[in-house]
């Protein structure tokens, strides 16, 4: 097998705290490790940015910002794990029927608080997943009224973070030139 020179790999983040997902493990271990890897990747892309710059919408005509993505991902964590899977009666974050895009568009409030809310939602989601007896356990998919398995939710969340980590790459590079895989 030919070795790839280290300089040909995309650079790592300077303060990379991620745990590499296992190469071997059961389904729950693999899926939760990848979701946590993506969560930590998103946090790395936000780290080191001055708080006032996290709200920069730096890739016109897009209205995306790191702050908006942070708010959006907190809401998505809550929506999938707490509301649809666990059936918790909790209010939506950064959403109303009158203002459905406030997660991205209404960037008032403390960014540090938004980060704390996101971390708390991730922690609660981890608890819910850890306490589920099986990935076959289902919640209610609100859009269809059909059951949805925890397995499917984990896969959807990995896809959600992968997509938004790509957006975060562009936003972060635009802010200060930082890049990393």
PyMOL CGO cylinders between C-alpha atoms (Angstrom):
from pymol import cmd
from pymol.cgo import CYLINDER

trace = [
    CYLINDER, 0.00, 0.00, 0.00, 1.32, 3.44, -0.93, 0.3, 1, 1, 1, 1, 1, 1,
    CYLINDER, 1.32, 3.44, -0.93, 1.66, 5.90, 1.93, 0.3, 1, 1, 1, 1, 1, 1,
    CYLINDER, 1.66, 5.90, 1.93, 0.25, 9.37, 1.42, 0.3, 1, 1, 1, 1, 1, 1,
    CYLINDER, 0.25, 9.37, 1.42, 2.66, 12.12, 2.51, 0.3, 1, 1, 1, 1, 1, 1,
    CYLINDER, 2.66, 12.12, 2.51, 1.43, 13.99, 5.58, 0.3, 1, 1, 1, 1, 1, 1,
    CYLINDER, 1.43, 13.99, 5.58, 1.63, 17.34, 3.76, 0.3, 1, 1, 1, 1, 1, 1,
    CYLINDER, 1.63, 17.34, 3.76, -1.00, 16.11, 1.28, 0.3, 1, 1, 1, 1, 1, 1,
    CYLINDER, -1.00, 16.11, 1.28, -3.68, 15.81, 3.97, 0.3, 1, 1, 1, 1, 1, 1,
    CYLINDER, -3.68, 15.81, 3.97, -5.88, 18.77, 4.84, 0.3, 1, 1, 1, 1, 1, 1,
    CYLINDER, -5.88, 18.77, 4.84, -4.48, 20.53, 7.92, 0.3, 1, 1, 1, 1, 1, 1,
    CYLINDER, -4.48, 20.53, 7.92, -5.83, 19.71, 11.37, 0.3, 1, 1, 1, 1, 1, 1,
    CYLINDER, -5.83, 19.71, 11.37, -7.18, 22.44, 13.64, 0.3, 1, 1, 1, 1, 1, 1,
    CYLINDER, -7.18, 22.44, 13.64, -4.45, 23.78, 15.92, 0.3, 1, 1, 1, 1, 1, 1,
    CYLINDER, -4.45, 23.78, 15.92, -6.43, 22.99, 19.06, 0.3, 1, 1, 1, 1, 1, 1,
    CYLINDER, -6.43, 22.99, 19.06, -7.98, 19.75, 17.83, 0.3, 1, 1, 1, 1, 1, 1,
    CYLINDER, -7.98, 19.75, 17.83, -9.71, 18.02, 20.76, 0.3, 1, 1, 1, 1, 1, 1,
    CYLINDER, -9.71, 18.02, 20.76, -11.67, 15.51, 18.73, 0.3, 1, 1, 1, 1, 1, 1,
    CYLINDER, -11.67, 15.51, 18.73, -11.62, 11.80, 19.42, 0.3, 1, 1, 1, 1, 1, 1,
    CYLINDER, -11.62, 11.80, 19.42, -11.24, 9.89, 16.19, 0.3, 1, 1, 1, 1, 1, 1,
    CYLINDER, -11.24, 9.89, 16.19, -14.29, 7.66, 15.67, 0.3, 1, 1, 1, 1, 1, 1,
    CYLINDER, -14.29, 7.66, 15.67, -13.49, 3.98, 16.07, 0.3, 1, 1, 1, 1, 1, 1,
    CYLINDER, -13.49, 3.98, 16.07, -12.73, 1.84, 13.04, 0.3, 1, 1, 1, 1, 1, 1,
    CYLINDER, -12.73, 1.84, 13.04, -14.55, -1.07, 14.64, 0.3, 1, 1, 1, 1, 1, 1,
    CYLINDER, -14.55, -1.07, 14.64, -17.50, -1.09, 17.03, 0.3, 1, 1, 1, 1, 1, 1,
    CYLINDER, -17.50, -1.09, 17.03, -21.17, -1.80, 17.29, 0.3, 1, 1, 1, 1, 1, 1,
    CYLINDER, -21.17, -1.80, 17.29, -23.67, 0.37, 15.48, 0.3, 1, 1, 1, 1, 1, 1,
    CYLINDER, -23.67, 0.37, 15.48, -24.45, 2.61, 18.44, 0.3, 1, 1, 1, 1, 1, 1,
    CYLINDER, -24.45, 2.61, 18.44, -20.75, 3.19, 19.17, 0.3, 1, 1, 1, 1, 1, 1,
    CYLINDER, -20.75, 3.19, 19.17, -20.01, 4.10, 15.55, 0.3, 1, 1, 1, 1, 1, 1,
    CYLINDER, -20.01, 4.10, 15.55, -23.03, 6.39, 15.06, 0.3, 1, 1, 1, 1, 1, 1,
    CYLINDER, -23.03, 6.39, 15.06, -22.67, 8.25, 18.37, 0.3, 1, 1, 1, 1, 1, 1,
    CYLINDER, -22.67, 8.25, 18.37, -18.90, 8.61, 17.91, 0.3, 1, 1, 1, 1, 1, 1,
    CYLINDER, -18.90, 8.61, 17.91, -19.41, 10.15, 14.46, 0.3, 1, 1, 1, 1, 1, 1,
    CYLINDER, -19.41, 10.15, 14.46, -22.11, 12.50, 15.70, 0.3, 1, 1, 1, 1, 1, 1,
    CYLINDER, -22.11, 12.50, 15.70, -19.88, 13.64, 18.57, 0.3, 1, 1, 1, 1, 1, 1,
    CYLINDER, -19.88, 13.64, 18.57, -16.96, 14.04, 16.15, 0.3, 1, 1, 1, 1, 1, 1,
    CYLINDER, -16.96, 14.04, 16.15, -19.12, 16.34, 14.01, 0.3, 1, 1, 1, 1, 1, 1,
    CYLINDER, -19.12, 16.34, 14.01, -20.34, 18.26, 17.05, 0.3, 1, 1, 1, 1, 1, 1,
    CYLINDER, -20.34, 18.26, 17.05, -16.76, 18.85, 18.19, 0.3, 1, 1, 1, 1, 1, 1,
    CYLINDER, -16.76, 18.85, 18.19, -15.74, 19.75, 14.64, 0.3, 1, 1, 1, 1, 1, 1,
    CYLINDER, -15.74, 19.75, 14.64, -18.40, 22.47, 14.58, 0.3, 1, 1, 1, 1, 1, 1,
    CYLINDER, -18.40, 22.47, 14.58, -17.23, 23.80, 17.94, 0.3, 1, 1, 1, 1, 1, 1,
    CYLINDER, -17.23, 23.80, 17.94, -13.62, 23.90, 16.68, 0.3, 1, 1, 1, 1, 1, 1,
    CYLINDER, -13.62, 23.90, 16.68, -14.70, 25.95, 13.68, 0.3, 1, 1, 1, 1, 1, 1,
    CYLINDER, -14.70, 25.95, 13.68, -16.25, 28.50, 16.05, 0.3, 1, 1, 1, 1, 1, 1,
    CYLINDER, -16.25, 28.50, 16.05, -13.40, 28.53, 18.57, 0.3, 1, 1, 1, 1, 1, 1,
    CYLINDER, -13.40, 28.53, 18.57, -10.94, 31.38, 18.59, 0.3, 1, 1, 1, 1, 1, 1,
    CYLINDER, -10.94, 31.38, 18.59, -13.26, 33.73, 16.72, 0.3, 1, 1, 1, 1, 1, 1,
    CYLINDER, -13.26, 33.73, 16.72, -13.93, 37.01, 18.53, 0.3, 1, 1, 1, 1, 1, 1,
    CYLINDER, -13.93, 37.01, 18.53, -17.51, 36.84, 19.82, 0.3, 1, 1, 1, 1, 1, 1,
    CYLINDER, -17.51, 36.84, 19.82, -18.61, 39.85, 17.79, 0.3, 1, 1, 1, 1, 1, 1,
    CYLINDER, -18.61, 39.85, 17.79, -17.40, 38.16, 14.57, 0.3, 1, 1, 1, 1, 1, 1,
    CYLINDER, -17.40, 38.16, 14.57, -19.45, 34.97, 15.09, 0.3, 1, 1, 1, 1, 1, 1,
    CYLINDER, -19.45, 34.97, 15.09, -22.47, 36.86, 13.75, 0.3, 1, 1, 1, 1, 1, 1,
    CYLINDER, -22.47, 36.86, 13.75, -20.69, 37.92, 10.53, 0.3, 1, 1, 1, 1, 1, 1,
    CYLINDER, -20.69, 37.92, 10.53, -22.62, 36.97, 7.41, 0.3, 1, 1, 1, 1, 1, 1,
    CYLINDER, -22.62, 36.97, 7.41, -19.46, 36.75, 5.36, 0.3, 1, 1, 1, 1, 1, 1,
    CYLINDER, -19.46, 36.75, 5.36, -20.44, 34.75, 2.26, 0.3, 1, 1, 1, 1, 1, 1,
    CYLINDER, -20.44, 34.75, 2.26, -22.99, 36.86, 0.37, 0.3, 1, 1, 1, 1, 1, 1,
    CYLINDER, -22.99, 36.86, 0.37, -25.67, 36.42, -0.76, 0.3, 1, 1, 1, 1, 1, 1,
    CYLINDER, -25.67, 36.42, -0.76, -26.05, 33.79, 1.98, 0.3, 1, 1, 1, 1, 1, 1,
    CYLINDER, -26.05, 33.79, 1.98, -27.39, 34.98, 5.31, 0.3, 1, 1, 1, 1, 1, 1,
    CYLINDER, -27.39, 34.98, 5.31, -25.50, 32.27, 7.20, 0.3, 1, 1, 1, 1, 1, 1,
    CYLINDER, -25.50, 32.27, 7.20, -23.21, 33.03, 10.12, 0.3, 1, 1, 1, 1, 1, 1,
    CYLINDER, -23.21, 33.03, 10.12, -21.48, 30.87, 12.70, 0.3, 1, 1, 1, 1, 1, 1,
    CYLINDER, -21.48, 30.87, 12.70, -23.80, 32.32, 15.36, 0.3, 1, 1, 1, 1, 1, 1,
    CYLINDER, -23.80, 32.32, 15.36, -26.83, 31.46, 13.23, 0.3, 1, 1, 1, 1, 1, 1,
    CYLINDER, -26.83, 31.46, 13.23, -25.57, 27.93, 12.65, 0.3, 1, 1, 1, 1, 1, 1,
    CYLINDER, -25.57, 27.93, 12.65, -24.98, 27.56, 16.38, 0.3, 1, 1, 1, 1, 1, 1,
    CYLINDER, -24.98, 27.56, 16.38, -28.56, 28.60, 17.13, 0.3, 1, 1, 1, 1, 1, 1,
    CYLINDER, -28.56, 28.60, 17.13, -29.90, 26.39, 14.34, 0.3, 1, 1, 1, 1, 1, 1,
    CYLINDER, -29.90, 26.39, 14.34, -28.01, 23.31, 15.54, 0.3, 1, 1, 1, 1, 1, 1,
    CYLINDER, -28.01, 23.31, 15.54, -29.20, 23.82, 19.12, 0.3, 1, 1, 1, 1, 1, 1,
    CYLINDER, -29.20, 23.82, 19.12, -32.76, 23.90, 17.80, 0.3, 1, 1, 1, 1, 1, 1,
    CYLINDER, -32.76, 23.90, 17.80, -32.21, 20.81, 15.65, 0.3, 1, 1, 1, 1, 1, 1,
    CYLINDER, -32.21, 20.81, 15.65, -30.78, 18.86, 18.60, 0.3, 1, 1, 1, 1, 1, 1,
    CYLINDER, -30.78, 18.86, 18.60, -33.85, 19.75, 20.64, 0.3, 1, 1, 1, 1, 1, 1,
    CYLINDER, -33.85, 19.75, 20.64, -36.29, 19.07, 17.80, 0.3, 1, 1, 1, 1, 1, 1,
    CYLINDER, -36.29, 19.07, 17.80, -35.05, 15.59, 16.96, 0.3, 1, 1, 1, 1, 1, 1,
    CYLINDER, -35.05, 15.59, 16.96, -33.98, 14.14, 20.28, 0.3, 1, 1, 1, 1, 1, 1,
    CYLINDER, -33.98, 14.14, 20.28, -36.16, 15.83, 22.87, 0.3, 1, 1, 1, 1, 1, 1,
    CYLINDER, -36.16, 15.83, 22.87, -39.38, 16.55, 21.01, 0.3, 1, 1, 1, 1, 1, 1,
    CYLINDER, -39.38, 16.55, 21.01, -39.70, 13.89, 18.30, 0.3, 1, 1, 1, 1, 1, 1,
    CYLINDER, -39.70, 13.89, 18.30, -37.82, 11.00, 19.88, 0.3, 1, 1, 1, 1, 1, 1,
    CYLINDER, -37.82, 11.00, 19.88, -38.29, 11.43, 23.64, 0.3, 1, 1, 1, 1, 1, 1,
    CYLINDER, -38.29, 11.43, 23.64, -41.64, 13.21, 23.39, 0.3, 1, 1, 1, 1, 1, 1,
    CYLINDER, -41.64, 13.21, 23.39, -40.63, 15.98, 25.80, 0.3, 1, 1, 1, 1, 1, 1,
    CYLINDER, -40.63, 15.98, 25.80, -42.96, 18.95, 25.96, 0.3, 1, 1, 1, 1, 1, 1,
    CYLINDER, -42.96, 18.95, 25.96, -40.36, 21.70, 25.59, 0.3, 1, 1, 1, 1, 1, 1,
    CYLINDER, -40.36, 21.70, 25.59, -40.63, 24.91, 23.57, 0.3, 1, 1, 1, 1, 1, 1,
    CYLINDER, -40.63, 24.91, 23.57, -38.86, 25.25, 20.27, 0.3, 1, 1, 1, 1, 1, 1,
    CYLINDER, -38.86, 25.25, 20.27, -35.65, 27.25, 20.24, 0.3, 1, 1, 1, 1, 1, 1,
    CYLINDER, -35.65, 27.25, 20.24, -35.21, 30.23, 17.91, 0.3, 1, 1, 1, 1, 1, 1,
    CYLINDER, -35.21, 30.23, 17.91, -38.41, 29.49, 15.99, 0.3, 1, 1, 1, 1, 1, 1,
    CYLINDER, -38.41, 29.49, 15.99, -41.98, 30.67, 15.79, 0.3, 1, 1, 1, 1, 1, 1,
    CYLINDER, -41.98, 30.67, 15.79, -44.60, 30.27, 13.08, 0.3, 1, 1, 1, 1, 1, 1,
    CYLINDER, -44.60, 30.27, 13.08, -44.43, 34.04, 12.56, 0.3, 1, 1, 1, 1, 1, 1,
    CYLINDER, -44.43, 34.04, 12.56, -40.63, 34.04, 12.33, 0.3, 1, 1, 1, 1, 1, 1,
    CYLINDER, -40.63, 34.04, 12.33, -39.48, 30.58, 11.21, 0.3, 1, 1, 1, 1, 1, 1,
    CYLINDER, -39.48, 30.58, 11.21, -35.94, 31.68, 10.28, 0.3, 1, 1, 1, 1, 1, 1,
    CYLINDER, -35.94, 31.68, 10.28, -35.05, 33.53, 13.45, 0.3, 1, 1, 1, 1, 1, 1,
    CYLINDER, -35.05, 33.53, 13.45, -32.27, 31.04, 14.21, 0.3, 1, 1, 1, 1, 1, 1,
    CYLINDER, -32.27, 31.04, 14.21, -30.33, 32.43, 11.24, 0.3, 1, 1, 1, 1, 1, 1,
    CYLINDER, -30.33, 32.43, 11.24, -31.74, 35.93, 10.91, 0.3, 1, 1, 1, 1, 1, 1,
    CYLINDER, -31.74, 35.93, 10.91, -32.33, 37.30, 14.42, 0.3, 1, 1, 1, 1, 1, 1,
    CYLINDER, -32.33, 37.30, 14.42, -28.84, 37.31, 15.89, 0.3, 1, 1, 1, 1, 1, 1,
    CYLINDER, -28.84, 37.31, 15.89, -29.48, 39.44, 18.92, 0.3, 1, 1, 1, 1, 1, 1,
    CYLINDER, -29.48, 39.44, 18.92, -28.61, 38.04, 22.31, 0.3, 1, 1, 1, 1, 1, 1,
    CYLINDER, -28.61, 38.04, 22.31, -25.42, 36.79, 23.83, 0.3, 1, 1, 1, 1, 1, 1,
    CYLINDER, -25.42, 36.79, 23.83, -23.35, 34.44, 21.67, 0.3, 1, 1, 1, 1, 1, 1,
    CYLINDER, -23.35, 34.44, 21.67, -21.88, 32.88, 24.80, 0.3, 1, 1, 1, 1, 1, 1,
    CYLINDER, -21.88, 32.88, 24.80, -25.40, 32.05, 25.95, 0.3, 1, 1, 1, 1, 1, 1,
    CYLINDER, -25.40, 32.05, 25.95, -26.22, 30.53, 22.55, 0.3, 1, 1, 1, 1, 1, 1,
    CYLINDER, -26.22, 30.53, 22.55, -23.12, 28.35, 22.87, 0.3, 1, 1, 1, 1, 1, 1,
    CYLINDER, -23.12, 28.35, 22.87, -24.20, 27.24, 26.36, 0.3, 1, 1, 1, 1, 1, 1,
    CYLINDER, -24.20, 27.24, 26.36, -27.70, 26.40, 25.06, 0.3, 1, 1, 1, 1, 1, 1,
    CYLINDER, -27.70, 26.40, 25.06, -26.21, 24.35, 22.21, 0.3, 1, 1, 1, 1, 1, 1,
    CYLINDER, -26.21, 24.35, 22.21, -23.90, 22.46, 24.58, 0.3, 1, 1, 1, 1, 1, 1,
    CYLINDER, -23.90, 22.46, 24.58, -26.82, 21.75, 26.95, 0.3, 1, 1, 1, 1, 1, 1,
    CYLINDER, -26.82, 21.75, 26.95, -28.93, 20.42, 24.07, 0.3, 1, 1, 1, 1, 1, 1,
    CYLINDER, -28.93, 20.42, 24.07, -26.06, 18.18, 22.94, 0.3, 1, 1, 1, 1, 1, 1,
    CYLINDER, -26.06, 18.18, 22.94, -25.65, 16.89, 26.51, 0.3, 1, 1, 1, 1, 1, 1,
    CYLINDER, -25.65, 16.89, 26.51, -29.37, 16.16, 26.82, 0.3, 1, 1, 1, 1, 1, 1,
    CYLINDER, -29.37, 16.16, 26.82, -29.37, 14.40, 23.45, 0.3, 1, 1, 1, 1, 1, 1,
    CYLINDER, -29.37, 14.40, 23.45, -26.46, 12.22, 24.60, 0.3, 1, 1, 1, 1, 1, 1,
    CYLINDER, -26.46, 12.22, 24.60, -28.44, 11.27, 27.73, 0.3, 1, 1, 1, 1, 1, 1,
    CYLINDER, -28.44, 11.27, 27.73, -31.49, 10.37, 25.67, 0.3, 1, 1, 1, 1, 1, 1,
    CYLINDER, -31.49, 10.37, 25.67, -29.45, 8.20, 23.31, 0.3, 1, 1, 1, 1, 1, 1,
    CYLINDER, -29.45, 8.20, 23.31, -27.56, 6.52, 26.15, 0.3, 1, 1, 1, 1, 1, 1,
    CYLINDER, -27.56, 6.52, 26.15, -30.82, 5.67, 27.94, 0.3, 1, 1, 1, 1, 1, 1,
    CYLINDER, -30.82, 5.67, 27.94, -32.55, 4.24, 24.88, 0.3, 1, 1, 1, 1, 1, 1,
    CYLINDER, -32.55, 4.24, 24.88, -32.58, 0.45, 25.10, 0.3, 1, 1, 1, 1, 1, 1,
    CYLINDER, -32.58, 0.45, 25.10, -32.13, 0.03, 21.34, 0.3, 1, 1, 1, 1, 1, 1,
    CYLINDER, -32.13, 0.03, 21.34, -31.60, 1.96, 18.13, 0.3, 1, 1, 1, 1, 1, 1,
    CYLINDER, -31.60, 1.96, 18.13, -34.87, 0.34, 17.05, 0.3, 1, 1, 1, 1, 1, 1,
    CYLINDER, -34.87, 0.34, 17.05, -36.79, 2.39, 19.63, 0.3, 1, 1, 1, 1, 1, 1,
    CYLINDER, -36.79, 2.39, 19.63, -39.03, 4.92, 17.93, 0.3, 1, 1, 1, 1, 1, 1,
    CYLINDER, -39.03, 4.92, 17.93, -40.35, 8.37, 18.45, 0.3, 1, 1, 1, 1, 1, 1,
    CYLINDER, -40.35, 8.37, 18.45, -42.91, 10.26, 16.39, 0.3, 1, 1, 1, 1, 1, 1,
    CYLINDER, -42.91, 10.26, 16.39, -41.85, 11.88, 13.12, 0.3, 1, 1, 1, 1, 1, 1,
    CYLINDER, -41.85, 11.88, 13.12, -44.01, 14.99, 13.34, 0.3, 1, 1, 1, 1, 1, 1,
    CYLINDER, -44.01, 14.99, 13.34, -44.03, 15.76, 9.60, 0.3, 1, 1, 1, 1, 1, 1,
    CYLINDER, -44.03, 15.76, 9.60, -45.47, 12.37, 8.63, 0.3, 1, 1, 1, 1, 1, 1,
    CYLINDER, -45.47, 12.37, 8.63, -47.11, 11.15, 11.82, 0.3, 1, 1, 1, 1, 1, 1,
    CYLINDER, -47.11, 11.15, 11.82, -45.14, 7.93, 11.41, 0.3, 1, 1, 1, 1, 1, 1,
    CYLINDER, -45.14, 7.93, 11.41, -42.72, 6.26, 13.83, 0.3, 1, 1, 1, 1, 1, 1,
    CYLINDER, -42.72, 6.26, 13.83, -39.05, 7.15, 13.40, 0.3, 1, 1, 1, 1, 1, 1,
    CYLINDER, -39.05, 7.15, 13.40, -36.21, 5.05, 14.82, 0.3, 1, 1, 1, 1, 1, 1,
    CYLINDER, -36.21, 5.05, 14.82, -33.38, 6.41, 16.89, 0.3, 1, 1, 1, 1, 1, 1,
    CYLINDER, -33.38, 6.41, 16.89, -31.05, 4.92, 14.26, 0.3, 1, 1, 1, 1, 1, 1,
    CYLINDER, -31.05, 4.92, 14.26, -32.60, 7.12, 11.57, 0.3, 1, 1, 1, 1, 1, 1,
    CYLINDER, -32.60, 7.12, 11.57, -32.42, 10.20, 13.80, 0.3, 1, 1, 1, 1, 1, 1,
    CYLINDER, -32.42, 10.20, 13.80, -28.70, 9.61, 14.46, 0.3, 1, 1, 1, 1, 1, 1,
    CYLINDER, -28.70, 9.61, 14.46, -28.02, 9.25, 10.73, 0.3, 1, 1, 1, 1, 1, 1,
    CYLINDER, -28.02, 9.25, 10.73, -30.03, 12.40, 9.97, 0.3, 1, 1, 1, 1, 1, 1,
    CYLINDER, -30.03, 12.40, 9.97, -28.12, 14.33, 12.65, 0.3, 1, 1, 1, 1, 1, 1,
    CYLINDER, -28.12, 14.33, 12.65, -24.75, 13.23, 11.26, 0.3, 1, 1, 1, 1, 1, 1,
    CYLINDER, -24.75, 13.23, 11.26, -25.87, 14.48, 7.84, 0.3, 1, 1, 1, 1, 1, 1,
    CYLINDER, -25.87, 14.48, 7.84, -27.10, 17.76, 9.36, 0.3, 1, 1, 1, 1, 1, 1,
    CYLINDER, -27.10, 17.76, 9.36, -23.77, 18.44, 11.05, 0.3, 1, 1, 1, 1, 1, 1,
    CYLINDER, -23.77, 18.44, 11.05, -21.74, 17.37, 8.00, 0.3, 1, 1, 1, 1, 1, 1,
    CYLINDER, -21.74, 17.37, 8.00, -23.67, 19.84, 5.83, 0.3, 1, 1, 1, 1, 1, 1,
    CYLINDER, -23.67, 19.84, 5.83, -23.34, 22.70, 8.29, 0.3, 1, 1, 1, 1, 1, 1,
    CYLINDER, -23.34, 22.70, 8.29, -19.68, 21.95, 9.02, 0.3, 1, 1, 1, 1, 1, 1,
    CYLINDER, -19.68, 21.95, 9.02, -19.10, 22.63, 5.34, 0.3, 1, 1, 1, 1, 1, 1,
    CYLINDER, -19.10, 22.63, 5.34, -20.87, 25.97, 5.71, 0.3, 1, 1, 1, 1, 1, 1,
    CYLINDER, -20.87, 25.97, 5.71, -18.82, 26.69, 8.84, 0.3, 1, 1, 1, 1, 1, 1,
    CYLINDER, -18.82, 26.69, 8.84, -15.60, 25.98, 6.92, 0.3, 1, 1, 1, 1, 1, 1,
    CYLINDER, -15.60, 25.98, 6.92, -16.40, 28.73, 4.43, 0.3, 1, 1, 1, 1, 1, 1,
    CYLINDER, -16.40, 28.73, 4.43, -17.56, 31.20, 7.08, 0.3, 1, 1, 1, 1, 1, 1,
    CYLINDER, -17.56, 31.20, 7.08, -14.53, 30.65, 9.29, 0.3, 1, 1, 1, 1, 1, 1,
    CYLINDER, -14.53, 30.65, 9.29, -12.07, 30.92, 6.43, 0.3, 1, 1, 1, 1, 1, 1,
    CYLINDER, -12.07, 30.92, 6.43, -13.74, 34.18, 5.39, 0.3, 1, 1, 1, 1, 1, 1,
    CYLINDER, -13.74, 34.18, 5.39, -13.45, 35.59, 8.94, 0.3, 1, 1, 1, 1, 1, 1,
    CYLINDER, -13.45, 35.59, 8.94, -9.77, 34.92, 9.61, 0.3, 1, 1, 1, 1, 1, 1,
    CYLINDER, -9.77, 34.92, 9.61, -8.37, 32.50, 7.06, 0.3, 1, 1, 1, 1, 1, 1,
    CYLINDER, -8.37, 32.50, 7.06, -8.41, 29.55, 9.49, 0.3, 1, 1, 1, 1, 1, 1,
    CYLINDER, -8.41, 29.55, 9.49, -9.07, 26.16, 7.96, 0.3, 1, 1, 1, 1, 1, 1,
    CYLINDER, -9.07, 26.16, 7.96, -8.89, 22.58, 9.06, 0.3, 1, 1, 1, 1, 1, 1,
    CYLINDER, -8.89, 22.58, 9.06, -10.51, 19.24, 8.69, 0.3, 1, 1, 1, 1, 1, 1,
]
cmd.load_cgo(trace, "trace")
